[in-house]
Amino acid sequence: MFHKPQDLIKRTPADGINRPEFLKQLVQEFRKTNSAESKLQVLANLANFAYDPVNYLHIRSQKVIDLFLEQLTSDDNQLIAFAAAGLCNLVNDPINKDYIIGNGGIQNIEKNLSINDDNIILSSITTLMYLYAPEIKTGQRIISDETSGIRSEIFLEECDNKFTYQQWRYTNGVAEGCELLKGQSFPLEMNCDYLNGISFNKGCYVGQELTARTHHTGVTRKRIMPLIFDDTPTGLDLDADIYNESDPSVKRPPGKLRGLCGKIGIALLRIDECLKAKRLIVGGFTAKTFIPNWWKMSSLLYIKLVMLSQLSRRLQSTRALMVGDRVVISKRVDESDINDFARLSGDTNPIHSGDRPLVHGIYLAGLVSGVIGTKLPGAGTVVVSKNLRFPNACYAGDLVKIEVEIQTIRKFVRCGFWCRVGDKVVMEGTADVIIKRLTKNQTLTV
């Protein structure tokens, strides 16, 4: 897309192009046509125009935002998806934001969060984040020479200046300098988006694509956040691991300490997990985190949006899945299960009966298919190929732990799976799957 007026001029044909007139014709075409396909094409074009800020003035003059808002209540989910995408593309502009709020946009966007369509949900979540965002007022830092006379305007004692500024930063979850994890974290995790340190409309930098994708899907799981300690800690390392006090033995700690100033600290934390923890523990010292009040939403709204983003992942599209997603369930296989399967399959081999019946290998494969089809990736999943190994035997009465993990996401989604009895693997393998969208007449249990 073009981002500057001079870029448009360079690419404009000699006979010119009237962008307001073109947008006007698109809107008129949408209003007049009775063709559902034409309406979809027009709305998709308008949503694409909404991506570039240079078009905002024309979009407002031709009432395109009104058209998007109207289609949020359409009976056609495709029209809703394009309308939600259009609003998501232009909501970062303050004038557009105020217009959407003033015309009742929030209510209809919130209603669409219940629609079984991950694209609609993700666009709606991102739009709501902007609409609920207050103006960010994080203060100012003043650097001056001795002759400026500004010291008379500053009410902090000289000895307290640096300490008080550091306390202020930590209380508000604002990191700087060595507190930032250079080369190890994304800009969004350092709150650069909340601090207006990233432009999503222009620029080119290393990691831009991943940063933009993470921003627009609305799922940033870790951020720099404040820590309030119950007692003043001593002897803590800058990179000290942070644990949930109720689960200190977990292999992957939910946070890392990044700075300390008296009883106030700053840390990179997994948001949902750490907010739910009654107490966090850092090197033997207990602490609590919270959402700074200058963030883009209240604590309750933030938790709500995190939960909704997790819900959208369970609506099962390859866009929402992530490598490393995992689910584990357990089932005790009894003799009646083996007998029922033998009856259905016709496999009455004597090894599956007697004093210690052997569980059918394909029965275990069926348990894995049940997890893949209902849990991860979930409803709509179709297995196209599967590889199996049976390194150990499984018998009637065994408690089987079934584990499925997303390994790669390309043309097909590859799932690894394991069936374990105690510490023994009784079946393992991989499955390549595709994920089909459900129609309106099909139901999805989340």
Helices and strands as residue ranges (DSSP letters): H 5-11, H 19-32, H 36-49, G 53-55, H 56-61, H 64-71, H 77-90, H 94-102, H 105-111, G 112-114, H 118-132, G 150-153, H 158-171, G 177-179, G 187-190, H 208-217, E 222-229, E 241-244, E 255-261, E 264-270, H 271-276, E 280-282, E 285-289, H 299-314, E 326-332, H 335-345, G 350-352, H 361-374, E 381-389, E 399-409, E 413-421, E 424-435
